[in-house]
Amino acid sequence: MRARLEELSWADTPLGVISLRRRVDPMLKVEVYEARLGEEFLMSSLFTVAEIELARSALAQVQGEALDVVVGGLGLGYTARAALADHRVRSLTVVETLTEVIGWHERGLVPGANELTADPRTRLRHGDFFALAQSDGGFDPDAPGRQVDAILLDIDHTPRHVLHPQHAPFYTPTGLRRLARHLRPGAVFALWSDDPPDETFLAVLSEVFPHAAAHVVPFANPLTGGESANTIYLAR
């Protein structure tokens, strides 16, 4: 019989202590996988609707076939796997700054990990998404400067509540203009946020991209019995 609470991975990283645990929720009677950075929850397998919708809604904005996609932040892999579910995706590069998180997937510690790592379209790249976004070379070390059809970002809690102060310049007009250089014409940038739509950040997006919008994604919260929501920003 598996333990009710099991710490699957623990490591001290430059961002703080990162941990992955599996537990059985006594009220819901389901297995829950949780990623934490220090005392902050990064992701839970109980709440994945918006992470999946991040990929679905972004790719729905892109026309054509043979799409190349970049995901910033691997986490538990829900956004990446949702992107692979679109048959038009030719390549998926997932940029993750913590080797420990990549290891969770390579070791099969999280649900669906093998589905992601075994897909030949997938590349898990260890690197700093924000540094790569600001660089001239971009996200493909084999083809510097290569543009892509979609960039999906789910790393910080919100554009204001970042995991590290070095991330903050990305959410400015200058930072987003540097990112936009890595997008093909008609491509999309999509961002997950834990807060309601931020009109100030939406104005920043609109300064850089011709089309920008914020979409509220509601989902059932089994812990409260009510409804919660995240926000997805889409810019083309």
N, C-alpha and C positions, 0 to 999 in steps of 0.2 A: 504493500500500500504506500502510495506517495505521501510525503509529509504535507501538512496543511500549509506550511510556510517554508519556502526554500529560497535561500540566496544563491542565485545561479552564477553571479559574477560580481566582483568588487575590485576597484582599482583606483589608485590616486593619480589624478591627471592634472595638467596645467590649469584646467578649468575648475578643479575640485574633485571630490570623490564621486565617481560614477558607479552606479550599482544597478543590477537587474535582479528582480525577484519574482518568484511565482508563488501565488497564494490561492487558497480556495476561499471565496467570499462566503461567509456563513449564512448570510441572508439570501443571496442570489443562488447559492450552490453551484457556482461556475468557477472555472480556473481563470485567474486574472494575472496578466504579466504587466509589471510596472518598471519603468526606467526612472531613476532619480539622479539628480545632480546635487550633492549635498543634501539639504533638507527640502529641495524643490522637486516637485513631480514634473518630469519632462513629458511622459506619455504613459497612457494606460490602455490596455486592450479592451477596456470597457467603453472607451470613448474614441471611436475611430471614424465616425461618419464624416466629419469635416476633412480629415486627412485624406480619405478616399475621394471625397468630392473635389478637393484641391486639384487632383489629377484629372478627374472626369470633366469638370467644368472648364479647365484650361484647354484640354485637348479638343473639346467641342468647339472652341473658338478658332481652331487651326484647320485650314483646308489642305487637301493634298494627301499624298502617300509618302512612304519611306521617311517618316519623321524621326528627327534626332532630338532627344530630350535630355535635359540635365535636371537632377533633383539635388537640392541643397539640404542636407540633413537626412541621415538614414533612419535613426530612431528604431522603431519596431518594424519598419518596412512597409507600412500600409500604403503610403503614397506611391512608393516605387512599384509595388505590385499592381496597384490600380493603373499606373501608366502602362505597364506591360500588358494589361488586359485589352488595351487598344491595339488591334491587329496592325494598324498603320505604323506603329512605332518600330523603327529600324534599329535604333541604338538607344540605350539608356545608360547615362553616366551618373552615378550617385556619389556626390562628394561629401565625405564625412571626416571631420577633424580628429575624431578619437578612434584610434586603432582598436580600442576595446569594443566599441560598438560594432565595427566591422567584424571583429572576432565572434561576437554573439551570433551573427548570421553564418559565418563560415563554419562554426561549430554546431550549428543547428539548435541553438538554445531557445529561439523564439519561434512561435507558430508561423508556418509558411516560409521559413528561411530557405529551405531547399528549393522551393518554387522560384525564389529570386536568384539564388546563386547558381542554379543549374541552367538558367535561361542563357543561351549564348549571346543574347542581345545586351546583357548586363555587364557593366564594369563598375566595381566598387573601388573608388579612388580615395586614398587617404590624402587629405589636403584641407586647406583653409578656404572654404567657399568664398568668403569675402575678399581675401587676397586675390584669388583667381578671377573673381568678377571685376576687380579693379585693374587687373593686369592686361597687357596687350595680347598675351598668348591665349588667354581664356582657359577652357576646361579640358581640352584634349591635348595631352602632352605629345601625341604622335602627329598632330596636325595643328600647330600653333596658329591662332587666329581663326580657326574654324567656327563658323556661326551655326546656331541650332534653331529649332522650330519652337521650343518651349523651355522655359526655365521655371521650375517649381520650387519655392523656398519655404521650408518649415524648420527653422532653427530657434529663433528668438520667440519669447512669449508674445510680444507685440513690437511694432516699430519703436515704441517708447521704452518698453521693458525688455532690455536686451540681456543676454547671458554674459556678455563681456563688453566693457566700454569701447573696445576697438571696433565693435560692430556698428556703433552708432553712425559714423560717417556714411555708411552705405545707404541709409534711409534719407539722404539729402538729394537735392537735384543733381549735384556733382556726382555723387555715388551712383545714382540710378542712370545717369547718362553714360557712365563708364560700363555699366551692365548692359545697356541697350546696344552697345557696339557688337555684342556677341549674339544678337538676335537677327535672324533673316527677315526680310520684308514679310509682313503678315504674321510674324511670330507673336507669341504671348509670354508675358511674365505674370506669374501668379504667386500670391503670398498668403500664408495662413496667419491668422492672429487670434488670440484668445479674448480680445476685447471687442466691444461693439465698434461699428464703423467710426473711424477717426477722420473728421472732415479736414483737419489740418494736413494729415498725411495724404489724403485723397487729392488735395490741392497740389501737393508736391508731385504725386504721380502724374497729374494732369499737366503739369509744367513740362514733363519729359515725354510723355506718350500722348499721341492724338486721341486715344480712347482709353478711359480709365473708369472703373466702377467698383463699388464695394457690395458684396452679397452676403447677407446673413444666412447662416446654415443652422437651422434648429435641429435638435435631436433629443430623444428621450433620455432622461437621466435616471437610471435605475436606482441610484442611491437616494435620491430625494423623492422619487415618484412623480417628478414634474418634468419640466423641459429646460434645457440649457441651449446655448448657441455659441458658435464661433463666427468669425468673419473671414471671407476670402476676397482678396483684392485681385482684380483682373485688369491687366493693361496690355494694349496692343499698339 
